[in-house]
Amino acid sequence: MRCEDRSSTKEKKLAYLIDLDFTALGRASFEFDSTPPDMPLLGFSAGLRIDPDDMPKSAHQKTRKQKRIDDIFTMPALNAVSTRFKEIVEAFEPNTHQFFPLQLFRKDGTEIEGEFFIFNCTVSVDTVLITRSEIDWVGLTKGRPTNSRGRYGKIVHSLPAMAGRQIWRPKLVTGFKGVFVSDALHAELKKQKLNHYRLTPVGFLFECNSRY
């Protein structure tokens, strides 16, 4: 199949990379009340299903001063998201990803109002076109890149590989943190004014099945 460059059209940015924001000031920080021995250090997502028994169930605020609770925020080695984020993801991809309930408490033991979850995107897909993307690869296994250094420029995605997906982890490009989201899901996050996350427009679209 001929690869058609769509990067100059109004559909230029069809994927975004969203990740946890470790720089936001004034937000509340938490520590888990207990951590299961097999708790995964998944950051924003693992890209595969996780055993619920391996996830923490509650956390307390570390200081009294910080009051702000964002829609997406960091937890030790994990993340936490609000009901608003959960509802948006479920509206686009129902019953696909994992949301582990998490009780949050203030420093004085008062429970924080609202529902919160540890989020895990369960989908990993190779959408990145390898030779068309500006990625710093580390090595090759059977001619295929095995890792990246986390440094990248333009990222080119295959539209057939995306196949209507809305949120996913990169499967081949392991140097990326965070998750890719479609322009439609990104637009809804923006419309609902969710905070606070890092957003990088990285997606350029090719009508191409080839991984190279």
C-alpha positions in Angstrom: 0.0 0.0 0.0 1.3 3.4 -0.9 2.1 5.7 2.1 0.2 8.9 1.7 1.6 11.9 3.7 -1.3 13.7 5.4 0.9 15.9 7.6 0.2 19.0 5.6 -3.6 18.8 5.9 -5.8 20.2 8.6 -5.7 16.7 10.1 -2.0 17.2 10.8 -2.0 16.5 14.5 -4.0 13.3 15.0 -2.3 12.1 18.2 -1.1 13.7 21.4 1.1 12.4 24.1 -0.2 13.1 27.6 1.8 12.4 30.8 1.9 13.3 34.4 3.0 16.8 35.3 5.6 16.8 38.0 6.1 20.6 38.0 2.7 21.9 39.0 2.8 24.1 42.1 0.3 24.3 44.9 -1.1 20.8 44.5 -1.6 18.4 47.3 0.9 15.5 47.6 0.1 12.1 49.0 1.6 9.0 50.4 -0.1 5.6 50.3 -1.3 4.1 53.6 0.1 0.7 52.5 1.7 -0.7 49.4 1.1 -4.3 48.2 4.4 -6.2 47.8 3.7 -6.6 44.1 2.6 -3.1 43.4 3.6 -2.2 39.8 5.6 1.0 39.2 3.4 1.9 36.2 3.5 5.7 36.3 0.6 6.8 34.2 -0.1 3.4 32.6 1.3 -0.1 32.0 -0.3 -0.9 28.7 -1.6 -4.2 30.0 -4.1 -5.4 32.6 -3.0 -5.2 36.3 -4.3 -7.4 39.2 -6.4 -5.1 41.4 -5.0 -6.8 44.5 -1.6 -5.3 43.6 -2.9 -1.7 43.8 -3.0 0.6 46.9 -6.5 1.4 48.2 -6.0 4.7 50.1 -3.6 7.6 50.7 -3.1 10.5 53.1 -2.0 14.0 52.3 1.6 14.7 53.4 1.1 18.3 54.4 -1.7 20.6 55.5 -0.8 23.6 53.3 -1.6 22.3 49.8 -5.3 22.0 49.1 -5.7 21.8 45.3 -6.7 18.4 43.9 -6.2 18.1 40.1 -8.0 15.9 37.6 -4.7 14.1 36.8 -1.9 14.1 39.4 1.1 12.1 40.5 1.2 9.5 43.3 4.3 7.6 44.4 5.3 5.5 41.3 1.6 5.7 40.2 -1.1 8.3 39.4 -4.5 9.4 40.4 -7.4 10.7 38.3 -10.7 12.3 39.0 -14.2 11.1 38.1 -14.2 13.7 35.3 -11.3 12.0 33.6 -12.8 8.6 34.1 -16.1 9.6 32.6 -14.4 11.0 29.5 -12.3 7.9 28.9 -15.2 5.6 29.4 -17.3 7.6 27.0 -14.7 7.1 24.3 -13.7 3.5 25.1 -16.1 1.9 27.6 -15.1 -1.1 29.7 -11.6 -1.1 28.2 -9.2 0.4 30.7 -8.8 0.0 34.5 -9.7 2.5 37.2 -8.8 1.3 40.6 -10.8 3.2 43.4 -8.5 5.2 45.7 -9.6 6.9 48.9 -7.9 10.2 49.6 -7.6 11.8 53.1 -6.4 15.1 54.3 -3.5 15.3 56.8 -6.0 15.4 59.7 -7.7 12.2 58.5 -10.7 13.9 56.9 -11.8 12.2 53.7 -11.6 14.3 50.6 -14.9 14.6 48.8 -15.2 13.1 45.4 -14.1 9.8 43.8 -10.6 9.2 42.7 -8.9 6.4 40.9 -5.5 5.0 39.8 -5.7 4.8 36.0 -4.2 2.2 33.8 -4.5 2.2 30.1 -4.6 -1.5 29.1 -4.0 -1.2 25.4 -0.5 -1.3 23.7 -0.3 -0.9 20.0 2.5 -0.3 17.4 1.2 2.8 15.7 4.6 4.5 15.2 6.1 4.4 11.7 9.7 3.7 12.5 11.8 5.1 9.7 9.5 8.1 9.2 9.7 9.2 12.9 12.5 11.2 14.5 13.4 8.9 17.4 16.7 8.2 19.0 16.9 4.4 18.9 19.2 2.4 21.2 19.6 -0.9 19.5 18.1 -3.4 17.1 16.8 -6.9 17.5 16.2 -8.8 14.2 16.3 -5.4 12.4 13.7 -3.8 14.6 14.3 -1.0 17.2 14.1 -2.3 20.7 14.2 0.9 22.7 14.6 4.6 22.6 16.4 7.1 24.8 13.3 9.2 25.4 14.4 11.8 23.0 12.3 12.4 19.9 11.1 15.0 17.3 8.4 14.3 14.8 6.4 11.2 15.5 4.5 9.6 12.6 1.6 7.3 13.1 -0.1 4.8 10.9 -3.8 5.4 10.5 -4.7 1.8 9.8 -2.7 0.8 13.0 -4.6 3.3 15.0 -7.9 1.7 13.8 -10.1 4.1 15.7 -8.4 3.8 19.0 -8.7 6.7 21.4 -6.1 6.1 24.1 -3.1 3.7 24.0 0.4 3.0 25.1 3.2 2.7 22.5 4.2 -1.0 22.3 7.5 -0.7 20.4 8.7 2.7 21.4 9.4 2.0 25.1 11.2 5.3 25.7 7.9 7.1 25.8 6.2 7.9 29.1 2.5 8.6 29.2 -0.1 7.6 26.7 -1.1 8.6 23.2 -4.6 10.0 22.8 -6.6 10.8 19.7 -7.4 14.3 18.6 -11.0 13.7 19.5 -10.3 12.6 23.1 -7.8 15.4 23.5 -10.4 17.9 22.3 -12.8 16.6 25.0 -10.2 16.9 27.7 -9.6 20.5 26.6 -13.3 21.3 26.3 -14.0 20.0 29.9 -10.9 22.0 31.1 -9.3 19.1 32.9 -6.1 19.8 34.7 -3.2 19.2 35.3 -1.2 17.1 32.8 1.6 17.5 30.3 0.5 17.6 26.7 2.7 17.2 23.6 1.2 17.2 20.1 3.3 14.5 18.4 1.0 12.8 15.9 1.4 13.0 12.2 -0.7 10.8 10.1 0.2 8.5 7.2 -2.2 6.3 5.3 0.1 3.3 5.6 0.1 -0.2 6.9 3.9 -0.6 6.9 5.7 -0.4 10.2 8.7 1.2 8.4 
